[in-house]
Amino acid sequence: MKRIGKPVFFIVAVIILFLTYTSVFGIYGENGDFKLTYIKGINDIRWGIDIKGGVEAVFAPADGVDATDDEMSAVKSILDLRLVQNNVTDYEIYPDYSNDRITVRFPWKSDEKDYDPGEAIKELASTAQLTFRGGTSQDGEVIVSGDDVISAKAVYTQTSDNKLEYVVDLTFSEEGKQKFADGTETYLNQSISIWMDDQLISAPTVSSHITDGKAIITGGGSGGFTADEASDLANKITAGALPFTLKIESFGTISPSLGTYALQAMGIAALAALCLIFLFMCIMYRVPGFVAFIALLGQLSISIMAVSGYFPVFNSFTMTIPGIAGMILSIGMGVDANIITAERIKDELWTGKTLDGCIMNGTKSSLSAIIDGNITIIIVAIILILVFGPANIFSMLFGVSTTGLIYAFGYTLLVGVIANFIMGVGASRLMLRSVSGLKFLRNKRLYGGKKKS
């Protein structure tokens, strides 16, 4: 086995400890009376309704407008979009089509101190700005706005190349008709992108000069749009052209089902569990156990980064009780992976081979078992994210609330298993091969071997 340089262990260990500290405590500064966030920590996590509580609001069309079912679906679609944009997955939206009401529930922001539900609701219900822009950049020329769109519908039709597929059918107003004609002439064979506020929702390519104020958007892939994709895009476009604004019928706060004190208790329990894992790994597996624990800290830090929005440019993910369960399960997978490796090294040592050879053979023979187990979990986590994510494919069967909770579980589980590959498989083996080169740690007993006769 080719040895790794002795300083590698210390370099990797210092990097992991730095990531662990900063992911937990963050890095902050001050500019006068303002707090500056350089790196976000645990306190910046946006906790779900079940842990910290949140806001509930009921919206209705303003000015007594009698909204159609399509318009109500469009409102739901834009509220979905805005919440997902802010990485809020633990939310509930219940449209009441018969009474023109929409009930929305979502958790507090991570930095919300005064618990002002009114301000949060106003931000959510503010008018969405739909724009069609030349090119694929938000800085592109505005060709038409949502006010120029009369209707946007998902239809199943025969396209110009004689294929039957789902498309989005657009109709523009008289004023929008001329604007769109000018735009399609200018950007022929180029993209005209569609933006909802600062979110890109589609970027179709202009295939012809359109002068009659009617256009269709086809799917970019070989299979075109699915029915859900076409309907979702049509709803988002319609949402930007709603003839009414939303008014707030009522709003209030939701009490958490778990509570802050229970969250603190969970934190203490997690710390105690880490200490027990440290003792168990060091007693049972000695040097490989110590190295594995450092790698486990690295895995935990990556999992925390993924939900806290480690850097200021990324938003915090909504962390729920199922999300915590997913993180705990992935940590268990990380411990299991390192135990498999340590046991294989111990088995090799009892055959009387050299230390370097035992580490090489032990890590190599354990790799396939670790990959098989983790790949299975990754597939399950991806399925949970796709099925129960923002698309809400099964929301009609399981409910919106259940959908968001299962998505949080799948997300933290997937991140944790990927982090296990990075730290538990990659970094731990690198550190172990490095530390085994230190003279005072060359005794086989420190790796689970027999006592010298």
N, C-alpha and C positions, 0 to 999 in steps of 0.2 A: 504494500500500500504506500502510495506517495504521501508523505507527511505534509501537513499544512503548517505554515510558519507559526511559531509559538505566540507572537503578538496578536494573531488573528482572533484568538479567544477573547482577549481583553478588549479589542476594538469592537467586536460584535456585541459583547456583553455591555459595554458602555453605551453603545447606540440603543440597545434594547431598554436599558434602564432609563435613558433619557426619554425615549418614546413613552415608556410607562409613566414616568413622572409627569410629563407635559400633557399626556392624554387624560390623566386623572385631574390634575390641578390647573392645567392651562397656563398661558402666559399673558399677563395683562399689564397695562401701563396707564398713565394718567396724563391728560393735557388740560391743565386747569381743573375745572370741575367735571370734566368729561372722562369717563372710563374708556380706555382703548383696549380692544381685544386683538392680540396678535395670534394666539393659538387658543382654540376653544377647548374647555375641559368638561368634566361630568356635569358641572353646574349649568352648562349651556345646552344640555339635552332637553328636547321638548318632550315632556312626559305626557302620556296618554290620559284620556278622560278617566280611565279606571284607576289611575295612580294619583293624579293631581286635580282632577275635576276639569271643568271647562265652561263653555258658553253654549246656550241654546237660544235660537231665534226663530221666529216665524215671519216669513216674507209674504207679501201680497202685491199685486199690480197696483201702481199708484193711479190716482184720478179716476177710480172706479172702473177701470178697463176690464172688460170680460175677455180673459185670455183663452186662446185655443189650447188644445192638448199639445199641439206641436210647439207652441210658444212656451208652454210650461216645461216641456222636455228640453227645450233650448236653454231655459234658465238653469235647469238642473245640470246640464252639460257644462255651462260656463262656470258654475260654482264648483263642480268637480275639478275643472281645469285649474282654477285659482288655488284651490286647496292643495292639489298635487304639486303645483308649481312651488309651493312653500314647504314641500316635503311633509305635509300633514296627511297621513294615511289612516289614522284612527279617527275617522269622521263618519257621520251618519247624515244622509239626506233623504227626506221622505216627502215626495210631491203628492199633494191632494188635488187631483184634477177636477173633481166635482165642485170644490169650493175655492179653487184658484189660490191655494196656499202651499208654501214649501217650508218644511221644518228642517233646520240645520243644527247639528251639534258638532262641536270640534273642541280640542283641548287648548289650554292656555299656551301662549308663546313661552319659550324658555326664559326670556328676560322680562316677562310681565310681572311687575311688582305691585301695581295698584289694582289689579283685577278690574279693569274698566271694560265691561262687555260691550258697552255702547260704541266705543271707538273701534273695537275689533269687528263688530257687525257692520258698521259704516264702511270700513275698508273692504269687506267682503262684498257688499251690495253696491259698490260704486259702479257706474256705468262702464261696461266693457267697450273698448275702442277697437273695432275691426278695420283693418286696412289691407289693401292689395298693393304691393310694392314691386317695382322693377328690380329684377335680380333676386338674390337670396339673402341679402343683408338688410338689417332693420334700418340702415341709413339710406336705403334705396328710395327712389322717387315714388311718392304716393300717387297711385293711379286712380283708384276709387276707394271709398270708405264704406262702412257698414250701412250708412244711410242710403247709399245708392243701390243696395240689394233689396229687391222686392221679395224674393223667395229663394230658398235653397232646399232641394229635396233629394233624397236617395231614391233612385229608380233602377229597375232592371231593364236594360235596353240593348239594342244592337248598335254597336259602335261603327265608326267609319270603315274599319277593316273587317266588318261582317262577323264580329264576335259578340256573343251575348255575355254581358257582365254587369255588375253593379257600378253605377256612376253617380256623381252628384250633379244634379241639374240646376243651373243658376239662371235667374232672370233679373235683369237690371232695370232701373227706372229710366225715364227718357233722358234725364241728365246724365245718369251713370252709363247709359248706352253709348253716348258719344265719347265719354272719358275712356271707357273700356275699349272702344274701337281704336282710339288713338294709341292706347297702351299696347294692344296686341299688334298694331302695326310697327311700333317702335321696338318691341321685344319679341318679334317673330323668331321662332326657333330658340328662344331663350326662356328663362324662368320668370314667372310672375309669382312671387311668394305671398302667402296669406298669413297675417299676423293678428293675434289677439293680445292687445296691450303689447308687451315685449316678448311674447311667446310665439315662436314659429309653429304653425299648425299644418301647413302644407306648402309645397313649392312645385306646382305643376309646370310643365313646359308648354309654351304656346306653339301649337302646330299649324294655326291658320289665322288670317286676319278676320276678326269677328266684328261684324257691323250691325247685327240685328238685336243686340242686347241679350242674347241667349247663348249660354256656353255650358259645356259639360266638363267635369274633372274626372279623369280616369285614374285608376291605380297605377303606380309606377312599376310594380313588379310584373312578372310574366303572368301571374294569375289574376291581376287586377285587385279591386277592392273586394272584401267580403261584405256581406250585408251589414254587419255591425260596424265595420270601418266606414262604409259610405254613410250610414245613418249618423254616426258620431261626428264626422266632418260636417255634414249638413246641419246638424244641431248647433255646432260651434259657430258656423257662419251665420245661421239664423239668429243666434244669441247676440251677435254684434249688430243686428239690424232690428232688434225688438222695438215695437212702436210705443213701449211704455217703460218706465223706470220702476224699480222695486221700492216699496215702502216697508218699514219695519212695523209689523203688527204688535209684536211683543218680544222681549228678550229677558234673559236671566242667567243665573249661574247653575252649574251642575255639581253636586257634591261627589267627591271621589269614592269609589267602592273600596279602595285599599287605604289611601291616606298617607300623609307625609311621614308619620311616626312609623308606620309599617315599612315604608321605604327605607328609613334609617335603620330599622332592625334588620332588613335584608342586607344592607351594606355591611353591618357588623358581622352578620352571619357569613357573608362572602369573604370577608377578611379572615375570619376564623377558619373557614374552609381552606383558604389558600395556605395558611400556616400549617394545617394538618396535612395537606398535600405535600408541602415542602418537607415535613418531617418523614412522611411515609416514603417519598421518593429517595431521600438521602439515606434513610436507614436500610431500605430494601435494595437499592441499586447504587448507592454511594456516588461515585463520580458521574456516571451516566444519569443518575437521578438528579443530581445538582444541576447539571447542564440542561436537562430536560425542563426543570422548573424555570430556569432563566428564559428558555424558549417559550414556555407557557405564558410568562409575563408579556413577552412580545406578541403572542397571539391575542391575549386579552387587550393589550393596548390598541391593536389594529381594530378589534371589534368595537372598542369604545370610540375610536376615531370615526368609524363609519356611521355612528349614530349621533355624535356630538357636533359634527361639522367641524372637524379638527382645525381647518383653516377658515378665516373669516369669509372667504369668497363662496364657501359652501354653507347651505342651510342645515340646521339641525334636523335629524330624522325623528319622527314621533315614536317614542319608546313606550311600549305597553307591557302588561304582564306576560302575554304570550311571547313578546319580543325578548324579554328577559329569559324566559324558558328556552328560547332558541339559542341564546348566547351560552347559557349553562350547558345545554346539550353539546354544543360545539366544543366547549372547554373539556367536557368529558371525553369527546372524541380525540382531543389533543393529548390528554393524559394517557388514553388507551394506546395511541400510536407510539408514544415514547416507551411505554411499558413493554410493548411487543418488541421494539428494538433492543431494549435493555435485556430482556429475557433471551433473545437470540444471541446476543453477545455473550451472556453468561453460559449458554449451552456450548458455544464455541470454545470458551476458556476451559471448560471441563474436559475437553478433548486433548488438552495439552499443547495447543498451537501457540504461536507467538502473539503478543498483545496486539500488534498492528494487524496481523492477519485475522485475528478474532473480530476486531472492530470492523474491518472491511467486509468479512463474510457475514457478520451479524446484521450490519446495516443493509447489506445487499439482499439477504434472504427475507428480511422483514418488509422490504419496500412493496412487494406485490400485494401482500395482505393489507397493508395500510392504504394503498391506492384503491384496491377493490372496495373496501369499506367506505372510504371517503367519497369515491365517485358515485356510489349508490345514494349517499346522503345528498350530494350536489344535485343529482337528477331530481330527487324528491323536492328539494328546496326550490329549484327552478320551476318545477311544475306548480308549486304553491304560489310562487310570485306571479307567474303568468295567468293562472286561473283566478286567483283572489287579489290581484293587484289593481291598479287604477282602472283597468278595463272593466272590472266587475262582471266578468263573463257569467258567473254563477250567482250573482247577487239576488236574482229573482227566486233562487232556490234556498239560499242560506241566509239572506238578509245582508244589508249594507254593513251593519256593525260587525257581524261575524266575518264578512269578507275582509275588512280592514285589519282585524285582529290576526287572522290567519296569514295575511300578507306580511305583517310585522314579524311573525314567527319565522316564515320562510326567509325573509331578508336577513335577519341576524344569524340564522342557521347557516345560510350560504356564505356570508362574510366570514363567520367563524371557521368554517371548514377550509375556505381558501387561505385564511390566515394560518391555519394549522399546516398546510402545505408549505407556506413560506417559512414559518418559524419552527414548527415541530418536526418537519422533514428536512428543510434546507438549512436553516441557521443552526439547529441543534447538532446536526451531523458535522457541519463545518467546525463548530466549537469543540466537539468531542475529538475530532481528529487533530485539532490544534493542541488541546490541553493534554492529550496523551503523549505529547512530545516533551512535556516538562519532566525532568529527571526524577523529582520527588513524587511524581504521580505515575510512575511506571510500574508500580507493584500491581500484579494481577488481582490481588484481593480487593483492591479499590474499585474493581470493575465486576466483582462477583466471582472471581476465580478461587481455586483451592488455596489453602494455606500451604506455604512452602514446607517441605519435609526437612 
